Amino acid sequence: MTASPASDAPASRPLIAGVVTALVGFTSTFAVVLTGLRAVGATADQAASGLLALCVMVGLGCLFVGARYRMPITIAWSTPGVALLAATGAVDGGWPAVVGGFLVSAALILLAGFFPPLGALIARIPPSIAQAMLAGVLLPLCVAPFTGLLSDPWGVAPVLVVWLVAARLLPRWAVPLAFVAATVVIVVGIVQSGARVDATTLVPRVEFVAPTLTLGSVVGIGLPLFVVTMASQNVPGVAVMRSLGYTVPWRPAMIVTGLGSALGATAGAHAINLGAISAAIAAGPDSHPDPRRRWLASISAGGSYLVLAGLSSAFAALVLLAPAGVIPAVAGVALFAAFGSAIQQAIDDPGERMPAVVTFLVAASGVAVAGVSAAFWALLAGLLVRTVLHAGRRRAA
């Protein structure tokens, strides 16, 4: 009797897949996290605290859902959400108000778990408009590598060259390797300048902030963060898992991510959610031929994120020492794929193209009215244009 491919597969395969999931997820987007948190008013210490809290919440979330449901469900932080923060900038009330917005988003995610029609309502937002809003939010971050190339060619060029070569040869590791190139640039700069690193900045620490609520934080941070996290992460995450043969329990998943987001908010964590892109690494056939064994990938991913939590302050300190254009370059290349996907989905349907274009342009403009960010107005503008155009077509018919 010959052994099946599944039985021949090493037991360590899903464990390795989980470690890869965590490493790729962290190194690809932690710079985006720090950029977004600093953009809305966090100090360097508060941004480092937010990164630490995100790693802890993601790690614990992966461990819980993996062990409880025996499925390779992965939890991640909301990369589109933190890109939204980078595009939003400071709001009335400062960092405490931003933290209040994080709590509003967390409460809405929890509500989506207990009240499924809310999640269904988000799913009813036309994908073209949701993706156009995301593309408009991502645009300023995605052009940063090229503006940085002009201002600091010696620092940014190595990042872009390594990213391009790796994108051809090792696509999954393109962004992590770009970060490695950025690290080399930073270390060389430190050596040449003779700067010293304060060892205390390498120690993980939490900076709690008492939240406040303002109109700008609720409507400009909380609501858009909830919408973009649900539409760009949670809903696609469920779809990706379904395509791989797993049915994610919706209510428990929203409760875990909502509670995790709420617990991490006062420490600076913006939001956690179901993994979408990372889900394919942990839950795909490369993890293990036997789908029943792939849940171990969630366990190893969770443990890896807890280890990375201990190193988060060191990564944040490295970012502080970077030349001005280097980290934005890493953050930009990390978002190229997301931007390309968002643009494609936004304009794919000719009948939805004009509302999507309006949504994209308003979001990319960065305009804020009454302290409310452009992302919110972009969503409203796109829905308004779509309603007017479709109503006209119905009358004509």
Secondary structure, 3 states (H helix, E strand, C coil): CCCCHHHHCCCCHHHHHHHHHHHHHHHHHHHHHHHHHHHCCCCHHHHHHHHHHHHHHHHHHHHHHHHHHCCCCCEEECHHHHHHHHHHCCCCCHHHHHHHHHHHHHHHHHHHHHCHHHHHHHHHCCHHHHHHHHHHHHHHHHHHHHHHHHHCHHHHHHHHHHHHHHHHHCHHHHHHHHHHHHHHHHHHHHHHHCCCCCHHHHCCCCCCCCCCCCHHHHHHHHHHHHHHHHHHHHHHHHHHHHHCCCCCCHHHHHHHHHHHHHHHHCCCCCCEEECCHHHHHHHCCCCCCCHHHCCHHHHHHHHHHHHHHHHHHHHHHHHHCCCCCHHHHHHHHHHHHHHHHHHHHHHCCHHHHHHHHHHHHHHHHCCCECCECHHHHHHHHHHHHHHHHHHHHHHHC
